[in-house]
Amino acid sequence: MSRNYWLLMLYVGLLSLTLISHEANSADSTEQINNDSCMKCHKRNGSMQGNHAQDRLKMSCSSCHGEKGNHPRKPNDLMVFSSENDITIDAKNGVCLKCHTVKKLAKAEWTHNVHAQKTSCTSCHKLHPKSDPMMGLSVKDRSNVCRNCHTVQR
């Protein structure tokens, strides 16, 4: 084979390696941020506890809240689950539904079908406590949680 052929193959090989290397470096920048980065300022939220904190789930703050981008102190697209913002219920619930499927939720508890379209998951479930207030409660105790919104039925 000619010398030009081998030079062309060498050029294509080097170009491929350069592209692969660039792609690998780009992937690193989109990885989830370390929880410690968030906890430097958000200590009042404590840490991830309960089911979401289990090592086998491989979750970090960015799993639910998104990538920090230019945060802090600049406009950002972080997901905030408080009721004091303009983020829609669908958007908030969409984060939960990345892992918790509608079918499994409906099977676990009938109220998921009824409420999923009108209220956010965080209306009943807390995100950061050691234990979710709805988990492990008797039917009677769950009714007490329902009364937070359904005051007429008291």
ROLUMMAR-519509 format. One record per residue (C-alpha): residue in one letter; x, y, z. Coordinates in steps of 0.02 Angstrom, whole numbers, plus 50000, padded with zeros to 5 digits. Example, Ala and Ser with C-alpha at 12.3 -4.5 7.8 and 13.67 -1.06 7.14 Angstrom:
BEGIN
   code       x       y       z
      A   50615   49775   50390
      S   50684   49947   50357
//
This chain:
BEGIN
   code       x       y       z
      M   50000   50000   50000
      S   50057   50174   49964
      R   50133   50295   50086
      N   49987   50417   50061
      Y   49863   50282   50113
      W   49954   50253   50277
      L   49968   50439   50310
      L   49781   50456   50281
      M   49745   50311   50400
      L   49859   50389   50531
      Y   49769   50556   50511
      V   49596   50475   50526
      G   49654   50376   50679
      L   49721   50531   50767
      L   49565   50628   50725
      S   49457   50488   50796
      L   49558   50484   50957
      T   49542   50672   50974
      L   49352   50663   50953
      I   49336   50518   51076
      S   49443   50611   51203
      H   49338   50769   51184
      E   49177   50670   51202
      A   49240   50587   51361
      N   49286   50756   51436
      S   49115   50826   51389
      A   49030   50679   51476
      D   49123   50720   51637
      S   49051   50895   51642
      T   48872   50831   51639
      E   48893   50705   51779
      Q   48793   50734   51936
      I   48871   50854   52056
      N   48933   50795   52223
      N   48814   50823   52369
      D   48954   50908   52465
      S   48951   51052   52340
      C   48769   51085   52382
      M   48788   51059   52569
      K   48916   51201   52580
      C   48769   51322   52573
      H   48614   51217   52598
      K   48656   51147   52770
      R   48482   51184   52835
      N   48416   51048   52720
      G   48534   50929   52809
      S   48573   50784   52699
      M   48487   50653   52596
      Q   48409   50529   52715
      G   48280   50391   52705
      N   48252   50286   52550
      H   48330   50411   52429
      A   48495   50411   52524
      Q   48531   50226   52500
      D   48698   50197   52414
      R   48622   50070   52295
      L   48515   50206   52216
      K   48668   50311   52170
      M   48574   50474   52194
      S   48640   50647   52226
      C   48556   50816   52248
      S   48560   50838   52059
      S   48461   50677   52033
      C   48304   50771   52083
      H   48352   50955   52079
      G   48450   50953   51915
      E   48621   51017   51871
      K   48673   51176   51958
      G   48732   51264   51800
      N   48785   51440   51847
      H   48706   51429   52019
      P   48728   51508   52146
      R   48661   51684   52132
      K   48622   51674   51947
      P   48460   51623   51862
      N   48457   51434   51847
      D   48345   51288   51805
      L   48358   51199   51972
      M   48200   51107   52023
      V   48131   51175   52185
      F   47991   51075   52263
      S   47915   51213   52369
      S   47742   51281   52334
      E   47815   51457   52327
      N   47871   51452   52145
      D   47803   51444   51970
      I   47859   51265   51934
      T   47707   51165   51880
      I   47642   51011   51969
      D   47675   50911   51811
      A   47857   50964   51810
      K   47881   50923   51994
      N   47794   50755   51980
      G   47892   50719   51821
      V   48051   50715   51924
      C   47977   50583   52040
      L   47906   50485   51894
      K   48080   50462   51821
      C   48099   50322   51950
      H   47925   50295   52023
      T   47814   50233   51882
      V   47629   50276   51877
      K   47581   50093   51865
      K   47678   50044   52021
      L   47615   50194   52118
      A   47434   50156   52074
      K   47456   49976   52127
      A   47535   50027   52292
      E   47400   50152   52342
      W   47239   50202   52255
      T   47259   50385   52303
      H   47404   50403   52180
      N   47280   50386   52035
      V   47161   50512   52109
      H   47284   50646   52161
      A   47428   50634   52037
      Q   47350   50757   51915
      K   47301   50890   52041
      T   47433   50893   52175
      S   47619   50867   52184
      C   47699   50715   52263
      T   47775   50829   52393
      S   47603   50878   52457
      C   47598   50710   52547
      H   47778   50648   52540
      K   47928   50736   52614
      L   48093   50729   52522
      H   48232   50742   52651
      P   48174   50670   52819
      K   48238   50506   52890
      S   48070   50428   52855
      D   47927   50478   52741
      P   47771   50521   52843
      M   47662   50414   52729
      M   47771   50259   52736
      G   47723   50136   52870
      L   47569   50230   52929
      S   47407   50142   52967
      V   47255   50183   52858
      K   47185   50288   53000
      D   47346   50388   53017
      R   47354   50414   52828
      S   47181   50489   52838
      N   47250   50619   52957
      V   47377   50670   52824
      C   47234   50684   52699
      R   47145   50805   52814
      N   47283   50932   52784
      C   47191   50970   52621
      H   47020   50890   52644
      T   46961   50999   52788
      V   46774   50985   52748
      Q   46775   50799   52786
      R   46838   50822   52965
//
